[in-house]
Amino acid sequence: MAQESPKNSAAEIPVTSNGQLEDSHEHSYNRDLKRSLPVGLGLAETKITSHGFDSTKEGVVEAGPFPGSSASPKSSVISPSSAAASRLAGQGCDLIIPTGGRAQQKSGPVVLADEVKNPAMEKLELVRKWSLNTYKCTRQIISEKLGRGSRTVDLELEAQIDILRDNKKKYENILKLAQTLSTQLFQMVHTQRQLGDAFADLSLKSLELHEEFGYNADTQKLLAKNGETLLGAINFFIASVNTLVNKTIEDTLLTVKQYESARIEYDAYRTDLEELNLGPRDANTLPKIEQSQQLFQVHKEKYDKMRNDVSIKLKFLEENKVKVLHNQLVLFHNAIAAYFAGNQKQLEQTLKQFHIKLKTPGADAPSWLEEQ
């Protein structure tokens, strides 16, 4: 009685990279193959095939009768080697296993239908939402201007915003006039300096009027020096007011614009919800009412947040404005008064009080001794 062996068992054959068998494992391979083959199938009836890199049967043992053999096979054994498996994995192809159990190779990635995302459809949806929101806001603005639509008003906050805008216009006018004064004073100082040089030159060349020309030269040079000091104070005043008007106040007004946009959106969706609530309630309108209620709540929260931000910024702006303008107005007054009173020491003391450093003409250029 023949020795029984397990049916349908696989024999693993190590195969080299070129599809040849390793000689070192030939003996163990023959022994394992005899044990794994079914009863009645000899080693002579086993055919070993090894194909190229692109073949789907690389490292496969096919058990079956050779031509001319009278024995009929009882089963087939297919066992891919480890080398073949690594090569298939390296090709990056996807395998589709049908119900028959035979592996078929199919190139290309597998994309699931439910994960497909079309960028064009996403952009179209964004455009649709933006268009709908723009239409509602435009309709709300037109309704308010025509006096047909209702408008949410915070009386206290709106009054503070109006005062801020009015003050900004007045501060801009002061800034413009101060810049004009600075330009004219600069031209006067330049003229006084040139006039002092002319008097000094004539003082040296006219012996009979030496003292008279000298007095006038000293006076004009002193006036030019005091004018430069006053010019430094005025320029410092201009820089501080410019920062207050064009940066601090402008930043607050930008937040106010965002608040007004949020208020228009809030009123637009509020009006839309009110119109739906006045209509009939049935299976078709209830989902629309629920969706409109959700959108209204979102824009209401945004409106409340922006209103709170504007209130906080207005409070901080008022405190900062009072502090900055107080110091700058004191500086402007003391400098102007000291200049026209001819009090040079008081004028210099005013600049020291506000830590203003004047740039001496030619101070940036090194002397000829420093260059050596």
C-alpha positions in Angstrom: 0.0 0.0 0.0 1.4 3.3 -1.0 2.3 5.9 1.6 -0.3 8.6 2.0 0.6 12.2 1.6 -1.5 15.4 2.1 -3.3 16.5 -1.0 -3.2 19.9 -2.6 0.0 20.9 -0.7 2.4 23.4 -2.2 6.1 23.0 -2.7 8.1 26.2 -2.3 11.0 26.4 -4.7 13.7 29.1 -4.3 14.3 30.8 -7.6 17.1 33.2 -8.4 16.7 36.6 -10.1 17.1 35.0 -13.6 14.6 32.3 -13.0 17.1 29.4 -12.3 17.0 27.0 -9.4 19.5 27.3 -6.7 21.9 24.3 -6.7 22.4 24.4 -3.0 18.8 23.5 -2.3 18.3 20.9 -5.0 18.4 17.9 -2.7 16.0 19.4 -0.1 13.8 20.5 -3.0 13.4 17.0 -4.4 12.7 15.5 -1.0 10.0 18.2 -0.2 8.5 17.8 -3.6 8.1 14.1 -3.3 6.3 14.5 0.0 4.0 17.2 -1.3 2.9 15.5 -4.6 -0.2 13.4 -4.6 -0.1 9.6 -4.7 0.4 8.3 -8.2 2.3 11.4 -9.5 6.0 10.9 -9.8 8.8 13.4 -10.0 9.3 12.6 -13.6 5.8 13.8 -14.3 6.5 17.3 -12.8 7.4 20.2 -15.0 9.1 23.3 -13.7 8.6 26.5 -15.6 10.4 29.8 -15.1 9.6 32.8 -17.3 10.8 36.3 -17.7 10.3 39.4 -15.4 6.9 40.3 -16.9 5.3 36.8 -16.7 2.5 36.1 -14.4 3.7 32.6 -13.7 7.2 33.2 -12.5 8.5 30.6 -10.0 5.4 28.4 -10.5 5.4 24.6 -10.3 2.9 23.0 -12.6 2.1 19.4 -11.7 0.8 17.3 -14.6 1.7 14.5 -17.0 4.1 15.0 -19.7 3.1 14.1 -23.2 3.0 10.3 -23.6 2.5 9.6 -19.9 -0.5 7.4 -19.1 -1.0 8.7 -15.6 -3.7 11.3 -15.0 -3.1 14.0 -12.5 -5.3 14.2 -9.4 -4.7 17.9 -8.6 -2.7 20.9 -9.5 -0.3 22.8 -7.2 0.5 26.5 -7.8 2.9 28.1 -5.5 4.6 31.4 -6.2 8.1 31.7 -4.8 9.3 34.5 -2.6 11.3 36.1 -5.4 8.3 36.1 -7.7 6.1 37.7 -5.0 8.7 40.4 -4.4 8.9 41.2 -8.1 5.1 41.4 -8.4 5.0 43.7 -5.3 7.7 45.9 -6.9 5.7 46.4 -10.1 3.1 48.4 -8.2 0.2 46.6 -10.0 -3.1 45.8 -8.4 -4.3 42.2 -8.4 -8.0 41.3 -8.9 -8.8 37.8 -7.5 -12.0 36.4 -9.1 -14.0 33.6 -7.5 -12.2 30.9 -9.5 -9.1 31.5 -7.4 -6.7 32.4 -10.3 -4.7 35.6 -10.0 -5.0 38.1 -12.9 -2.8 41.2 -13.2 -4.3 44.6 -13.9 -2.2 47.7 -14.1 -3.4 51.1 -12.9 -4.6 52.3 -9.5 -8.1 51.5 -8.2 -10.2 54.5 -7.4 -13.3 54.1 -5.4 -16.4 55.8 -6.7 -17.5 57.4 -3.4 -14.1 59.2 -3.1 -14.2 60.9 -6.4 -13.9 64.7 -6.0 -14.3 67.0 -8.9 -12.5 70.4 -8.4 -14.8 72.0 -11.0 -17.9 71.0 -9.1 -16.4 72.3 -5.9 -15.7 75.7 -7.5 -19.1 75.8 -9.0 -20.6 75.2 -5.6 -18.6 78.0 -4.1 -19.6 80.4 -6.8 -23.2 79.4 -6.3 -23.1 80.1 -2.5 -21.3 83.4 -3.1 -23.8 84.5 -5.7 -26.7 83.6 -3.5 -25.2 85.5 -0.5 -24.4 88.6 -2.8 -27.9 88.6 -4.1 -29.4 88.6 -0.6 -27.1 91.3 0.6 -27.7 93.5 -2.5 -31.5 93.1 -2.1 -31.2 94.1 1.6 -29.1 97.2 0.8 -31.6 98.3 -1.9 -34.5 97.7 0.4 -32.9 99.8 3.1 -32.2 102.7 0.7 -35.8 102.6 -0.6 -37.2 102.5 2.9 -38.9 99.1 2.5 -36.6 96.9 4.5 -35.9 96.9 8.2 -32.4 97.6 9.6 -30.8 96.5 12.8 -29.4 99.6 14.6 -27.2 99.8 17.7 -27.8 103.5 18.6 -24.9 103.9 21.0 -22.4 102.1 18.8 -23.5 103.9 15.6 -23.1 107.3 17.4 -19.5 106.4 18.4 -18.7 105.4 14.8 -20.1 108.6 13.4 -18.1 110.7 15.9 -14.9 108.7 15.0 -15.4 109.4 11.2 -16.0 113.0 11.8 -12.9 113.3 14.0 -10.8 111.5 11.5 -11.7 114.2 8.8 -10.8 117.0 11.3 -7.5 115.3 12.2 -6.7 114.9 8.5 -7.3 118.6 8.1 -5.0 119.5 11.0 -2.4 117.1 9.6 -2.5 118.8 6.2 -2.2 122.3 7.6 0.7 121.2 9.8 2.5 119.7 6.8 2.0 123.0 5.0 3.4 124.9 7.9 6.4 122.6 8.0 7.1 123.2 4.3 6.9 126.9 4.6 9.0 127.0 7.7 11.7 124.9 6.0 11.8 127.3 3.1 12.0 130.3 5.5 14.8 128.7 7.5 16.7 127.9 4.3 16.3 131.5 3.2 17.4 132.9 6.6 20.5 130.7 6.4 21.4 132.0 3.0 20.8 135.5 4.1 23.0 135.1 7.1 25.8 133.8 4.8 25.4 136.8 2.5 25.6 139.3 5.4 28.7 137.5 6.8 30.4 137.7 3.4 29.6 141.4 3.1 30.8 142.0 6.6 34.3 140.8 5.6 34.4 142.8 2.4 32.8 146.1 3.6 35.1 147.6 6.3 32.9 150.6 6.8 29.7 148.4 7.4 31.5 145.6 9.1 29.6 145.7 12.4 26.2 146.3 10.8 26.5 143.4 8.4 27.9 141.3 11.3 24.9 141.9 13.5 22.5 141.0 10.8 24.4 137.9 9.9 24.4 136.7 13.6 20.7 137.4 13.9 19.7 135.5 10.7 21.9 132.5 11.7 20.3 132.5 15.2 16.8 132.6 13.6 17.7 129.8 11.3 19.0 127.7 14.2 15.8 128.3 16.2 13.8 127.6 13.1 15.5 124.2 12.7 14.6 123.4 16.3 11.0 124.4 15.8 10.9 122.4 12.5 12.0 119.3 14.4 9.2 119.7 16.9 6.6 120.3 14.2 7.8 117.2 12.2 7.6 115.1 15.3 4.0 116.4 15.9 3.2 115.5 12.2 4.6 112.0 12.5 2.6 111.2 15.7 -0.7 112.6 14.3 -0.1 110.8 11.0 0.3 107.5 12.9 -2.8 108.1 14.9 -4.9 109.0 11.8 -3.7 106.7 9.1 -2.8 103.6 11.1 -4.7 103.5 14.5 -8.0 105.1 13.4 -7.8 103.5 10.0 -7.5 100.0 11.5 -10.5 100.7 13.7 -12.5 101.9 10.7 -11.5 98.7 8.8 -13.1 96.7 11.7 -16.2 98.9 11.5 -16.5 98.1 7.7 -16.4 94.4 8.6 -19.0 95.0 11.3 -21.3 96.7 8.8 -20.9 93.9 6.3 -21.8 91.4 9.0 -24.8 93.5 9.9 -26.1 93.5 6.3 -25.7 89.8 6.0 -27.5 89.3 9.3 -30.4 91.5 8.3 -30.6 89.8 4.9 -30.9 86.3 6.3 -33.2 87.6 9.1 -35.6 89.0 6.4 -35.4 85.7 4.5 -36.3 83.7 7.6 -39.2 86.1 8.4 -40.6 85.7 4.9 -40.5 81.9 5.1 -42.1 81.9 8.5 -45.0 84.0 7.1 -45.6 81.5 4.3 -47.3 78.0 4.6 -45.8 75.2 6.5 -45.8 71.9 4.7 -43.4 69.1 3.7 -41.7 71.3 1.1 -41.2 74.5 3.1 -40.2 72.9 6.5 -36.7 71.9 5.3 -36.2 75.3 3.8 -37.2 77.0 7.0 -34.9 74.8 9.0 -32.0 75.5 6.7 -32.7 79.3 6.8 -32.8 79.1 10.6 -29.4 77.6 10.7 -27.9 80.2 8.3 -29.6 83.0 10.3 -28.0 81.7 13.5 -24.5 81.5 11.9 -24.7 85.1 10.7 -26.2 86.3 14.0 -23.2 84.9 15.9 -20.9 86.6 13.4 -22.7 89.9 13.8 -22.5 89.7 17.6 -18.8 89.0 17.5 -18.0 91.9 15.2 -20.1 94.3 17.3 -18.2 93.3 20.4 -14.9 93.7 18.5 -15.8 97.2 17.4 -16.8 98.2 20.9 -13.5 97.1 22.3 -11.5 98.8 19.6 -13.4 102.0 20.0 -12.7 102.0 23.7 -8.9 101.4 23.3 -8.7 103.9 20.5 -10.3 106.7 22.6 -7.8 106.0 25.5 -4.8 106.0 23.1 -6.0 109.1 21.2 -6.4 111.2 24.4 -2.9 110.2 25.6 -1.2 110.8 22.2 -2.9 114.1 21.4 -2.3 115.5 24.9 1.4 115.1 24.6 1.6 116.3 21.0 -0.5 119.4 21.6 1.6 120.4 24.7 4.7 120.0 22.5 3.3 122.0 19.7 2.2 124.9 21.9 5.5 125.1 23.9 7.6 125.0 20.8 5.7 127.7 18.9 5.5 129.9 22.0 9.2 129.6 22.8 10.2 130.2 19.1 8.2 133.4 18.6 9.2 134.7 22.1 12.8 134.3 21.1 13.5 132.0 24.1 16.1 129.7 22.7 16.7 127.9 26.0 12.9 127.2 26.5 12.7 125.9 22.9 15.6 123.5 23.4 14.2 122.4 26.8 10.9 121.5 25.1 12.7 119.2 22.7 14.6 117.5 25.5 11.3 117.1 27.4 9.8 115.0 24.5 13.1 113.3 23.7 13.4 114.8 20.2 16.8 114.7 18.6 17.6 117.1 15.8 19.6 116.0 12.8 22.5 118.4 12.3 23.2 119.2 8.7 26.2 117.1 7.5 26.3 115.1 10.7 25.9 111.8 8.9 28.9 112.4 6.7 32.2 111.6 8.5 34.9 114.2 8.7 38.2 114.0 6.8 40.0 113.1 10.1 37.6 110.1 10.6 38.2 109.0 7.0 42.0 108.7 7.6 
